[in-house]
């Protein structure tokens, strides 16, 4: 089985959609997800992320959305 990893551009699109959905600024997202308020700005400027950082982001978004789904 071959697994395709998302590109930085794919992750950026997911982060931006997450921020739009939750009314969260990119700076707040970066601080909450990875402790770096400039993280999203860096990705937009072609900064790359490690696999570990990508996992932290995916985990953050999953944990954040779970309580919001239950509250609806």
Secondary structure as UniProt FT lines:
FT   HELIX           8..22
FT   HELIX           26..34
FT   TURN            37..38
FT   HELIX           39..44
FT   TURN            45..46
FT   HELIX           51..71
//
